[in-house]
Amino acid sequence: MYQSIQACRALAALLVVFFHLGGNLAKDKYFGAHAVPLQRIFLFGGSAGVAFFFVLSGFIIVMIHWQDFGQPARLRPYLRKRLVRIYPTYILIFCAVYAAALLVPSLRDAMPTDVGVLLESLLLVPQDVAMVGGTGAPVIVVAWSLQYEVVFYAVVALAFVHPLVCAFAVLALAGNFVWQMLGGARQFPASFFANELMLLFAMGVGAAAALHRRWQFGRPLSVAILVGVAFFAIGAASVWRDESHNAYFNLGYGVCGALAIVALTQAERAQPARFASRMLSLLGDASYALYLIHFPLIAVLCKLAVAAGLRGVTGVGVAFVAITLACVATSVAFHLWIERPMLRLMSGNGGRKSGRARCGTT
């Protein structure tokens, strides 16, 4: 795996962490108005991080399996790898969070009691946001994005059967998207598949195709820097307009992310030593755990920060740094001591690569 891609995965996960952490700290029961500026700064982080994750997912999956498309014999290994890489870690964290919530009276009421909803949540089956938890993921809030990951994996699986079968599925999704944009009845599940975030996977696929076809930037590192600046400029515009979600901004993040991926991989091919970093590799590997763990962990650590006597602007700053470091450290420890051994056990030798082949699924 390219070290530059590992860095991108870590950045995407951290952006989501900053978004949720800023929002939690700004709640009245924690630091209130003292944390509002911090919340505003990272208002773009949730959408930007998830958008980047989706582009990275499209890129990594297609890059790894480029030679396997049109080979039905490769479908079963692909499905097994995808299932092993996304579900064990998710199910383990899901069960831990659900069990912990049941032990806390103030959190117990927020947990679903319907067995069907719980099973669908556990299996990452898409659910109607209007009916289930406000996000379609009532236990692990960020798992709504994993539902899109699973759909993307399923579409890619069709390319193993025959590229034309995959093409028909993509055309059907595109038709549904256009119909929804033209005013079709926005009802679940059609509305789920019409989300503009689905287009971000296609951008990642395009980046992988460009890499395989040896499409070249003249000065790739300069291009990567420029599109990086553009990425954060879009984020600044989102903050200025006070919009945490905007379809056009999301697509802008996707375009910048896809161009950055192509440019960075080209730059790394030319000078791999410049990008070598064990720390970035480890953070990239732990990004999935960080993505899943950080939200419930932030909820607990914010309470502890207030209980510890942190107050005012200084308290916000200390809490922000300390909670961020705690989330990262916990995720790295989880990855090294639980996730990686578990994946090795379930995948054999393939488990050594499993963390790097998965987006923060992302």
N, C-alpha and C positions, 0 to 999 in steps of 0.2 A: 504494500500500500504506500502511495506517495505520502511523504511526511507533510507536505503542504496541505493535502486533503485532511490529514489527521488534525492539523491546526485549524482548518475550517470547521471540522466537526466540533472541536472544543469551543471555538468562538460562537458557533450557533447555539450550543447548549448554554453557554454563559449568558448570552443575550436573553434567553428565555428566563434564566435564573434571576437576572437583574430586573426584568420586567415584573415578575411575580414578587420578588423581594421588595421592590420599591412600592408596589401596590399594597402589600401587607403592612409595611412599616407606616404607611400614611393613614392607616385606619385609626379612628378616634380612640379605640381601646389600646393602641400602642403609642405611636409618637405623633399622630395627627398632623397638624399644620406644619410641624417642624420637618416632616419627611416629604411634604408635597413637592418641593423642588426636585428632590431625588426621584420621586415617582414620575414627574414630568420629563426628566432627562431620559429615562429609560422606557418611556411610553411606547416607543417603537419596537422595543426588544422582543416582545412576544411574537408579533407578526413577522418581523425580520428574521428571527431565529428559526421559526417554523418554516418559513419560505425557503431559507437557505438549506435546511434539512431536507426538504422535499427535492430540491434540485440535486443535492448531494446524493440522495437515494437513487434518483433516476440515473445519475452518472455512474455510480459505483456498481449497481446491479447490471447495467448493460455493458459496462466496461469488462466486468469479470466474465460474463457469459456470452460475449459477442460471438465466439466461435461455436456456441452450443445451439443457437437458434436453428430451427428446422431439423433438429435431431430428437425425435420423441424419446429415444433411450436415455437422454440426459434429463428428462422431465422429473423423474422420481428423485434422483439425487438433489436436484434444484429445490424441489418442494421440501424435502427432508431438511436441507440446510436452512431454508427460510423459516420453517417451523421451529427448529431447534434454536435458531439465533434470536427469534423475537419472543417466543412464548414462555420458555422456562423462567427467564429473569422477570418478565412482566407478571406472570402468575404468582411467583414467590413474593414480589413486592405488593401485588394486589391483595393477597391473602393476609400479609402482615399488616397492611394499612387497615383493612376491613376489620381484622380481629382487634387491633388497637382501638379503633373507633368505637367498637361495641363496648369496650371497657370504660369509655369516657361518656358519662351521661349527656354532656353538652354536644357531643358529636354523633351520638347514637341515632338521633332522629334524622340526621342527614343521610344515613345509609339506607339504600333500598332494601326492602324486605321481600319483594316479589322475586321468586325463584327464577322466573324467566328472564327478568331484567338482569339479575346477577349472572346468570349463565351466559347471556349475550355479551355482557360487559367483560366477562372473563375470557370469552372467545374472540373478542374484538369485532363482533358483528355490528355493523352500522346501526345506530339507533336515532330516533327522531329527537332532536334537541328540544323541541317544544314539549315533549312528553317525559324526557329522562334527564334530570339533573342540570338542564340548561346548556350542557355541552354535548350530551349524548354519551357521556362517560361519567357515571355518578360516583365512582370510588377513586380512581386515579384520574384526576381532572384532565391532565394533559393527554390521556389515552385516546381522545377523539382523533388526534392526528395519526395514531397507529391504525385506526380503522381505514384511513386513506392509504396507508402503507400496505395493508393487507390487500386492498383492492388493486393497487398497483402491482403487487407481487402476482396476483391472479391474472391480470392482463398480460404480464410478461410471460407467465407460464404458457399462455396460448401460443406464444412465438416458438416455443419448443415443439409444439404439435405441428404447426405450420405457420410461417410468417403471415400468410393470407388470412388465416383464422384470427390472428391477433389484429390484423389491419381492419377486419370487419368489426371487431369489438371496439376498436378505437373510433371507427366511423360512427358506430352506434352511440358511443359516449359523446362524440362531437355533435351528433344530431340532437341529442337530448340537451346539450349545453345551449345550442343555438335556439332550440324551441323554448327553453326557459328564459333566455335573454329576450326573446320576442314576445314574451308575455304569457307563456304557457302556465298552466296551473302549477304553482310552486308548492307541491305536496311531496311529502316523504314517500318513497325513497328517491324520486326523480330529482328533488331539490338537492339531495346529498351529492349526487353525481354531477350536478351542474355547478359545483363550487369552483371558482377560478383557481383554487389551489391545485386542482387536478392538472392544470396546464404547466405547473412548475415541474412535475415529473418529466413532462415532454421536453422542457428546457434542459434538464439533466441528461436525457437521452440524446438530445442534439449535441451537447458538449462531449459525450462519449463518442458519438459518430465523428465529430470533428477531430478528436484525438486519434481515432483509428485510421482516419483518412489523411493523417499527417497535415492537417490544416495548420498553418503557421502564422503567428504574429511576428512582425519584424523585431520588436523589442518586448518580449513577453513580460518581463518583470515590470517595466514601465506601464504596460497595459494593466497589469494586475493592480498596481498602485492607483492608477486612475479610476478603474472601476470600483476599487475599494472606497475611494473618496466619494464616488457617485453613490455607492450603497449607503454610506452614512449621511450623505446629503439628503437622500430620500427620507432617511430616518429623521433628520432635522426638520424637514418639511412636514412630516407627520406630527412631530411634537409641536411645531408652530401652529398647525391647523387643529391641534388637539384631537387627533384621530388615531386611535390605537389600531383600527382596522379599516383599510381602504383597498378595494380591489386593484385599483391602478398602482398604488404603492406596492402591493404584494407582487404584482407582475414586474414592477421595476426592480424590486429586490431579486426576483428570479433571473431577470436578464443580466443584472450585474453579477449575480452569483455564478451563472453559467459561463460568462466571459472570464470571470476571475479563475474558475476551475481550469479552463482551457489554458489560460495564460500561465498560471502557477505550475501546472503539470509540465508545460513546455520548458519553463524556466528551470524546474527541478531536473528534468532530463539533461539539460545542458550543464548544470552545475549541482549535482546531487549533494555534494558535501556542504553546500551553503544551507541546505534545509535539514540536515541531520540533527535530530534532537530526541533523546530518549523521553524527556519530559512531555514534549508535544505528542509523541507516540502514545504515551501512557494516558494523557488527558483525552486523546481521541478515542482510545479503546474504552475509557470509562465514561464517555459522553452519553451512552444509552442509559447507564445506571444513574448518572447525574440528572438526566432528563426526567426519569421516572421518580427518583427519590426526592428531588429538591422541594417539591410543593408541600407534601406533608411534613417534611423536615423544617421548612420555613415556618409553618404554622406553630410548631412546638418551640422553635428557637426564638421566635418573636416574643412569646409569652415569657420565656426564661430571661430574655434581655430586659424586659420591663421589671420582672421580679428581682433582677440583679441590681436594680436601682438606676439604670441608664435613663437619662432624661435630656431633653432639649436637642439642639443641633449637634452638639458634641456626642451625645448619646446615640443619635441617629447614625453618625459617621462610624462610630465604634461598632455599633450593631451591624451595619451594612457589611463592613469588612470582615468582622468575626463570623457572621452567619454565612457569607459567601465562602470563606475558607473552610468552615465546618461542612458545608454542603459538598465542596470539592473533595475534601479529605475523606468524608464518609463514602462518597461514590467511588473514589479510587480504592479504598479499603474493601468495599463491597465487591468491586470488580476483581481485585487480586485474590481475595480470600474466599469468595463465594461464587461469583459469576464465572470467572475463568475456569476454576476446577470443575464446576458443574457442567459447563459446556464441553470441556475435555472428556468428561465422563460420558456424556451423551453422544458426542461426535467422534470419539477416538482422537486420532492425530489432527483431524480437521478442526478440533476445538481450539488449537493454538492460533488459528487465523480467524476464528469466528468473530471476535470482537472487532477486528479491523474491517471485516467485510460488511458490517451492519452500520447503517446510519442511525443517528440518535433517535432513531425511530423509536424514529424514526427511530 
